[in-house]
Every structure is written in C-alpha cells, then in structure tokens.
C-alpha cells in the first residue's frame, strides 16, 4: 500500500464531501504474502481519526517468528484484526475471528437487548458473556474450542516454531526456483508463499531475444502451459499447488501452512512439475505464431 497515495486519497475524499472512516492494511496478502507498512498506515489512521483494521487472515501468525516480527511492526496499533486460525494456526476448517482492541465497540454495533428470551441473568462473568452481543450470529457452533485446545496443548512457543519452519521452507522453495533454469520466481518470498512459473529453457531464451509484441505472445502461451501444468499436478494426486495472477501473468502458487511439510516434499513437487511440463510442452504453441 502506497502510504502517500493513501493520505492523498483520504484528503481528496474529504474535500469532495465523502467521509472516510476506515483504513484496511494487510498483514500478509493471500496471493503472495506481502505485508503492508503497518506502522506508517497506523500513523495515517491516527492523524485522520480513522479506524485502523488489519487483514491478518492468512499472514498475521507470521509475527510469531522472531526473524520476521519486525515486518509486522505496527500490528499492535490496530483497532481490529481479522484472523483465520484454519489457515496458519493449524486449526481445522472452519474457524475465523476478529480481534478488537476495545470489545465495547462490538457491543455498540451488535447488541440489541430487545428480545426477552436472550436477556442474561447470570451473575458469574464467564457465564454471563453473550456471544450474540459481539457479532451477527445469534446461534453458532463452538468454533473457538479447536483454537483453545491447540493453544492449550502446544502453546504459543511450539506454534511459533512450526510457523518459523514453514517460513524457512518457503524460502527454500524460492531458492530452488531461482537456481533452476526452467522455473521463474514471480514475487519475493516474504512469508510462506512462493509464486513462480514453469519456463522451459528454450522458451526463456526466446523471451530474452524477442521484441515486445512477440514477448507478449510467448507469455500468453506460457500462461496456458502453466495453467495446464497446475491442473495436471492437482489431478495427479502426488502434490498440490494453487494459482495467482501477478502483473497479468498466471503464477503457480505454493502456500506452506502445514507442519508436516518437508524439504523433500518441495523437491518432489518441483520434480513432478518439471516432468509434467516436459510432457505438456510439445502440445503447446508458446509463441502463438
């Protein structure tokens, strides 16, 4: 997020009669794991008296890694943080939550107190807590139990160690991609996501020598090749990757959020991709001539 552009947009909206009320930053985008400059954005929100929300659904647990915690500076300044424990806290689906600095804001938004049948008469604070006063759901499952059990059994330190290993594995994935002659890294590996594509060496050489028009045609062919490659990988059952679109290009996306993943799994995935890519390449016309 461009902080200068953010400030200019807020001021422009105010001049045209609009009323900005909230700034949303990302603590790890789902596509690539990029983290916004949270402390700077928090400063803008504070100066403009705006609510500062951080989307940490995927990436916020990365703060538990001591080597990456500086990346999340400013996270503690958020008024609210969204978090999906089923993404990177190793909890089963489905489990999402919003953390609020001041829970009273949720009461102001959601509490009605109009229906007699949901009035609370308990005296004990733990039994008197009414979840329906803090969100849109009146009736819901006990989703928090799975998170409580994980934290209670393993503890934050053990979970942090698992997250640190996931980060190290993603870095290893990126290094293997950069070292290969037939893969291309499409975004920096900031958290546990590696985005890349398969580019056979012969095609890479044509890309380097091509003019802009031919380069665009080759890239379209590579998009199709990588899309078919991902589909073949998923249907093959030995490894799994998803996808993202980066600067208009189709990217293979590896997101490591499993404490069972190993370096051998990464090596195997790249080997399968290479073998499958070599099988698919003759079927593709990558320069679209």
C-alpha positions, 0 to 999 in steps of 0.5 A: 500500500502506497502510504502517500497515495493513501493520505492523498486519497483520504484528503481528496475524499474529504474535500469532495464531501465523502467521509472516510472512516476506515483504513484496511492494511494487510498483514500478509496478502493471500496471493503472495504474502506481502505485508503492508507498512503497518506502522506508517498506515497506523500513523495515517489512521491516527492523524485522520481519526480513522479506524485502523483494521488489519487483514491478518487472515492468512499472514498475521501468525507470521509475527510469531517468528522472531526473524520476521516480527519486525515486518509486522511492526505496527500490528499492535496499533490496530483497532481490529484484526481479522484472523483465520486460525484454519489457515496458519494456526493449524486449526481445522476448517472452519474457524475465523475471528476478529480481534478488537482492541476495545470489545465495547465497540462490538457491543455498540454495533451488535447488541440489541437487548430487545428480545426477552428470551436472550436477556442474561441473568447470570451473575458469574462473568464467564457465564454471563458473556453473550456471544450474540452481543459481539457479532451477527450470529445469534446461534453458532457452533463452538468454533473457538474450542479447536483454537483453545485446545491447540493453544492449550496443548502446544502453546504459543512457543511450539506454534511459533516454531512450526510457523518459523519452519514453514517460513524457512521452507518457503524460502527454500522453495524460492531458492530452488526456483531461482537456481533452476533454469526452467522455473521463474520466481514471480514475487519475493518470498516474504512469508510462506508463499512462493509464486513462480512459473514453469519456463522451459529453457528454450522458451526463456531464451526466446523471451530474452531475444524477442521484441515486445509484441512477440514477448507478449505472445510467448507469455500468453502461451506460457500462461496456458502451459502453466495453467495446464501444468497446475491442473495436471499436478492437482489431478495427479494426486502426488502434490498440490499447488494453487494459482495467482495472477501477478502483473497479468501473468498466471503464477503457480502458487505454493502456500506452506501452512502445514507442519508436516511439510518437508524439504523433500516434499518441495523437491518432489513437487518441483520434480513432478512439475518439471516432468509434467511440463516436459510432457505438456510442452510439445502440445503447446504453441508458446509463441502463438505464431 
